[in-house]
Amino acid sequence: MLALLASTFVTVFLAELGDKTQLAIVSISGTSNRPGAVFAGSSFALVLASLVGAAAGGSLSTLVPTNSLQLAAAAGFLIIGTRLILRSNKTAEAGGGEGESAAAPLTADSDDNGEPTAP
């Protein structure tokens, strides 16, 4: 049981580092002078979301074989990853390649589209 606990902890901890949830927490904490309340609220939200996931996984495993659930999860992540890579490639091609911005730089004498404004 301890191995399962440790494996779950490490997996979730690494998955949560740098994701949009953590960025939202940093943003909320940066606009508040109560980091303890932000921690408590975000911790409770993560615990509740994990409870829903664990309950759904437990319920699904009684109806669907575990191997099929793992295969479906892997396929889902593969599809999402492929779509993100393809979207990233399209964005890079539209922007003229890596390291270049698709938008013209804004200057004090230009509008939102980078076009010069009349004096």
RODO-2510 file (C-alpha; in nm, 4 decimals, decimal comma):
residues 119
     n   res          X          Y          Z
     1     m     0,0000     0,0000     0,0000
     2     l     0,2869     0,2378     0,0787
     3     a     0,4292     0,1845    -0,2707
     4     l     0,0921     0,2758    -0,4278
     5     l     0,0677     0,5852    -0,2080
     6     a     0,4201     0,6974    -0,3000
     7     s     0,3680     0,6244    -0,6701
     8     t     0,0412     0,8197    -0,6745
     9     f     0,1981     1,1105    -0,4859
    10     v     0,4969     1,1358    -0,7199
    11     t     0,2813     1,1035    -1,0328
    12     v     0,0308     1,3694    -0,9270
    13     f     0,2988     1,6009    -0,7856
    14     l     0,4991     1,5935    -1,1094
    15     a     0,1839     1,6276    -1,3225
    16     e     0,0737     1,9345    -1,1282
    17     l     0,4059     2,1224    -1,1465
    18     g     0,3795     2,4135    -1,3857
    19     d     0,0268     2,3400    -1,5062
    20     k    -0,2527     2,5930    -1,5358
    21     t    -0,3796     2,5095    -1,1865
    22     q    -0,0482     2,6046    -1,0309
    23     l    -0,0305     2,9209    -1,2419
    24     a    -0,3815     3,0160    -1,1271
    25     i    -0,2793     2,9615    -0,7661
    26     v     0,0307     3,1795    -0,8118
    27     s    -0,1850     3,4492    -0,9714
    28     i    -0,4444     3,4416    -0,6948
    29     s    -0,1785     3,4353    -0,4251
    30     g    -0,0005     3,7296    -0,5862
    31     t    -0,3146     3,9428    -0,5653
    32     s    -0,3927     3,8466    -0,2064
    33     n    -0,2258     3,9079     0,1242
    34     r    -0,3636     3,5792     0,2610
    35     p    -0,1486     3,2976     0,1139
    36     g    -0,2769     3,0573     0,3815
    37     a    -0,6347     3,0967     0,2598
    38     v    -0,5218     3,0488    -0,1005
    39     f    -0,3351     2,7331     0,0026
    40     a    -0,6352     2,5975     0,1951
    41     g    -0,8796     2,6688    -0,0874
    42     s    -0,6564     2,5241    -0,3589
    43     s    -0,5749     2,2192    -0,1452
    44     f    -0,9416     2,1488    -0,0833
    45     a    -1,0173     2,1877    -0,4550
    46     l    -0,7410     1,9422    -0,5495
    47     v    -0,8541     1,6945    -0,2845
    48     l    -1,2157     1,7163    -0,4066
    49     a    -1,1127     1,6760    -0,7728
    50     s    -0,8960     1,3781    -0,6772
    51     l    -1,1853     1,2250    -0,4830
    52     v    -1,4119     1,2551    -0,7872
    53     g    -1,1423     1,0994    -1,0075
    54     a    -1,0753     0,8147    -0,7673
    55     a    -1,4473     0,7442    -0,7226
    56     a    -1,5101     0,7538    -1,0972
    57     g    -1,2084     0,5313    -1,1605
    58     g    -1,3222     0,2838    -0,8975
    59     s    -1,6740     0,2761    -1,0379
    60     l    -1,5567     0,2424    -1,3961
    61     s    -1,3203    -0,0398    -1,3079
    62     t    -1,6151    -0,2518    -1,1937
    63     l    -1,7802    -0,2054    -1,5344
    64     v    -1,4810    -0,1899    -1,7687
    65     p    -1,1634    -0,4007    -1,7438
    66     t    -0,8601    -0,2141    -1,6055
    67     n    -0,6533    -0,2794    -1,9187
    68     s    -0,9232    -0,1171    -2,1327
    69     l    -0,9349     0,1882    -1,9022
    70     q    -0,5569     0,2266    -1,9194
    71     l    -0,5641     0,1884    -2,2975
    72     a    -0,8398     0,4497    -2,3283
    73     a    -0,6480     0,6910    -2,1018
    74     a    -0,3270     0,6375    -2,2983
    75     a    -0,5094     0,6909    -2,6285
    76     g    -0,6677     1,0082    -2,4932
    77     f    -0,3314     1,1503    -2,3862
    78     l    -0,1794     1,0490    -2,7212
    79     i    -0,4568     1,2275    -2,9107
    80     i    -0,4271     1,5407    -2,6969
    81     g    -0,0468     1,5422    -2,7311
    82     t    -0,0636     1,4946    -3,1076
    83     r    -0,3138     1,7784    -3,1441
    84     l    -0,0944     2,0084    -2,9333
    85     i     0,2120     1,9258    -3,1450
    86     l     0,0208     1,9828    -3,4697
    87     r    -0,1209     2,3111    -3,3398
    88     s     0,2266     2,4198    -3,2332
    89     n     0,3671     2,3388    -3,5786
    90     k     0,0878     2,5345    -3,7499
    91     t     0,1537     2,8326    -3,5244
    92     a     0,5277     2,8188    -3,5964
    93     e     0,4651     2,7970    -3,9728
    94     a     0,2199     3,0867    -3,9652
    95     g     0,4682     3,2934    -3,7681
    96     g     0,7464     3,2441    -4,0203
    97     g     0,9447     2,9900    -3,8234
    98     e     1,0808     2,9347    -3,4800
    99     g     1,1937     3,2288    -3,2758
   100     e     1,0058     3,4833    -3,4832
   101     s     0,6883     3,6555    -3,3752
   102     a     0,3805     3,6308    -3,5955
   103     a     0,2810     3,9854    -3,5006
   104     a     0,4581     4,3054    -3,5886
   105     p     0,6168     4,4787    -3,2905
   106     l     0,4139     4,7625    -3,1442
   107     t     0,5750     5,1018    -3,1141
   108     a     0,4571     5,4298    -2,9689
   109     d     0,3589     5,5488    -3,3179
   110     s     0,1698     5,2351    -3,4268
   111     d    -0,1794     5,0959    -3,3729
   112     d    -0,2699     4,7498    -3,2366
   113     n    -0,1824     4,5874    -3,5696
   114     g     0,1639     4,7428    -3,5925
   115     e     0,0508     4,9856    -3,8654
   116     p     0,1836     5,3419    -3,8463
   117     t    -0,0626     5,5959    -3,7120
   118     a    -0,1180     5,9390    -3,8536
   119     p     0,0603     6,2164    -3,6638
***
